[in-house]
Amino acid sequence: MDHDEVLNDADADALLIAALRAGEDSAFETLVRRYGGRMLSVARRLIGDDDHAQDALQDAFLSAFNALATFDGRSKISTWLHRIVVNAALMRLRSQKRHPEQSIDDLLPAFKADGHQEAPVARWKDSGESTSDRAEAQALVRQQIEKLPETYRTVLLLRDIEEHDTETVAQMLEISVAAVKVRLHRARQALRTLLDPVFGEQYS
Amino acid sequence: MTCQQLIEFLTEYIEGQLPLSQRAAFELHLALCGQCRAYLHNFRTTIEAAQNAFDDPTVATPASIPEELVQAILRARRSN
């Protein structure tokens, strides 16, 4: 076995944390360069606007620098940072809360008195797309996610895209687990409605 | 079970959180209702599409961080 292997992630993390705690300037720069791009993408997904995402990332790194003592090394640096970035992005979203949010009701399925759906449902075709179609479809899906009312979009992003579990999302948003479940389900239903013209026609 | 009830519990169904008795009623309804089968299929496709929406290499490649932002963060740390 070759002992000069490249450092594994855990060892690299441990060395970096030690250097950060020792206050080495170069370690802070390494942290920002190693994780900054990925974390900026997370902030952009949640906030949408690039300038605000950059501000949130700056807030997040400053919080992370101040919280180095609390990093216990049991999780990866990327996981720890990710959570700090999500929190910073959510703080930004809360502080810039725009106009009253659009209601989600119009995007939820409507039912007749007997419990059947009002509108007939056409099954979308399974996608067997080429790579370029796939990229185009992904862009369309991102546009539709962007249209979701923010309360619901945030939960969908945190659960289905950032892949946090329900309890973690509840803590992040300071709402109950039941509220996360309701919002996630409605967000998925609303996104299905928004995607219907995309997947129901364009790709059939 | 009506279509409305089924659709209300779709997330629980997909995530395996329905009690067994309710799951059986769910599957019986699905076996008999083409509309709900179509809705379930589209709903699952929606979730997959959302999960994959940011995998686009032009969006998700270990995105780079603008140099000015790196410098701004490091400056902010020094003056903090």
Boltz contact constraints between the chains, C-beta under 6 A:
constraints:
  - contact:
      token1: [A, 28]
      token2: [B, 77]
      max_distance: 6.0
  - contact:
      token1: [A, 32]
      token2: [B, 70]
      max_distance: 6.0
  - contact:
      token1: [A, 32]
      token2: [B, 73]
      max_distance: 6.0
  - contact:
      token1: [A, 36]
      token2: [B, 65]
      max_distance: 6.0
  - contact:
      token1: [A, 37]
      token2: [B, 62]
      max_distance: 6.0
  - contact:
      token1: [A, 37]
      token2: [B, 63]
      max_distance: 6.0
  - contact:
      token1: [A, 37]
      token2: [B, 64]
      max_distance: 6.0
  - contact:
      token1: [A, 37]
      token2: [B, 65]
      max_distance: 6.0
  - contact:
      token1: [A, 38]
      token2: [B, 62]
      max_distance: 6.0
  - contact:
      token1: [A, 40]
      token2: [B, 63]
      max_distance: 6.0
  - contact:
      token1: [A, 40]
      token2: [B, 65]
      max_distance: 6.0
  - contact:
      token1: [A, 41]
      token2: [B, 63]
      max_distance: 6.0
  - contact:
      token1: [A, 54]
      token2: [B, 69]
      max_distance: 6.0
  - contact:
      token1: [A, 58]
      token2: [B, 73]
      max_distance: 6.0
  - contact:
      token1: [A, 61]
      token2: [B, 73]
      max_distance: 6.0
  - contact:
      token1: [A, 62]
      token2: [B, 76]
      max_distance: 6.0
  - contact:
      token1: [A, 65]
      token2: [B, 77]
      max_distance: 6.0
  - contact:
      token1: [A, 111]
      token2: [B, 4]
      max_distance: 6.0
  - contact:
      token1: [A, 115]
      token2: [B, 2]
      max_distance: 6.0
  - contact:
      token1: [A, 115]
      token2: [B, 3]
      max_distance: 6.0
  - contact:
      token1: [A, 115]
      token2: [B, 4]
      max_distance: 6.0
  - contact:
      token1: [A, 116]
      token2: [B, 3]
      max_distance: 6.0
  - contact:
      token1: [A, 117]
      token2: [B, 3]
      max_distance: 6.0
  - contact:
      token1: [A, 121]
      token2: [B, 35]
      max_distance: 6.0
  - contact:
      token1: [A, 121]
      token2: [B, 38]
      max_distance: 6.0
  - contact:
      token1: [A, 121]
      token2: [B, 39]
      max_distance: 6.0
  - contact:
      token1: [A, 123]
      token2: [B, 38]
      max_distance: 6.0
  - contact:
      token1: [A, 123]
      token2: [B, 41]
      max_distance: 6.0
  - contact:
      token1: [A, 124]
      token2: [B, 42]
      max_distance: 6.0
  - contact:
      token1: [A, 124]
      token2: [B, 45]
      max_distance: 6.0
  - contact:
      token1: [A, 135]
      token2: [B, 56]
      max_distance: 6.0
  - contact:
      token1: [A, 138]
      token2: [B, 53]
      max_distance: 6.0
  - contact:
      token1: [A, 138]
      token2: [B, 56]
      max_distance: 6.0
  - contact:
      token1: [A, 141]
      token2: [B, 49]
      max_distance: 6.0
  - contact:
      token1: [A, 141]
      token2: [B, 53]
      max_distance: 6.0
  - contact:
      token1: [A, 142]
      token2: [B, 53]
      max_distance: 6.0
  - contact:
      token1: [A, 160]
      token2: [B, 50]
      max_distance: 6.0
  - contact:
      token1: [A, 160]
      token2: [B, 51]
      max_distance: 6.0
  - contact:
      token1: [A, 161]
      token2: [B, 54]
      max_distance: 6.0
  - contact:
      token1: [A, 185]
      token2: [B, 11]
      max_distance: 6.0
  - contact:
      token1: [A, 188]
      token2: [B, 46]
      max_distance: 6.0
  - contact:
      token1: [A, 188]
      token2: [B, 47]
      max_distance: 6.0
  - contact:
      token1: [A, 191]
      token2: [B, 46]
      max_distance: 6.0
  - contact:
      token1: [A, 192]
      token2: [B, 42]
      max_distance: 6.0
  - contact:
      token1: [A, 192]
      token2: [B, 43]
      max_distance: 6.0
  - contact:
      token1: [A, 192]
      token2: [B, 46]
      max_distance: 6.0
  - contact:
      token1: [A, 195]
      token2: [B, 46]
      max_distance: 6.0
